[in-house]
């Protein structure tokens, strides 16, 4: 086909077809990206980002940035010694809950920070820690946020012993995920290949 022999109408039609095909390709790529991010972060974390950022495009950019940030960490599995030490410490925290629920909740939060640091996560402010954890542990990140909210309520004198019990349950879910996870490094390599 010689482009110089096309009429103005044919050229306009050709341009329209190219624009439509390009639009369809972009749409399909965006849907694929959305599906991958939703699968990676889980529905709750994905929706949280949507609410926080106000639209899909900005939310997905934030989630993709989180992933890149965490991929740059040197995450490592716990050694058998560290795992045993943390499990023993957790058992002590749980035992203290009976006599001192508020203190046990604070200790649980601190212990989680220690586990995260040992695994290679930076332990800055809470929101950054939760965002970092959400990349590889999206389901239990919701538990972590709920426990933190209860701890804040307690600091303001508004949490009951039952609330503190729920906080411990939430903290335990993340603790178990972090301590018993075999190898985050393998997950990152698999995600990079799939993405």
Buried (B, 14 or more C-beta within 10 A) or exposed (E): EEEEEEEEEEEEEEEEEEEEEEEEEEEEEEEEBBEBBBEBBBEBBBEBBBEEBEEBEEBBBBBBEBBEBBBEBEBEBBEEEBBEBBBEBBEEBBEBBEEEBBEBBBBBBEBBBBBBEBBBBEBEEBEBBBBBBBBBBBBBBBBBBBBBBBBEBBEEEEBEEEBBBBBBEBBBBBBEBBBEBEEBBEBBEEBEEEE
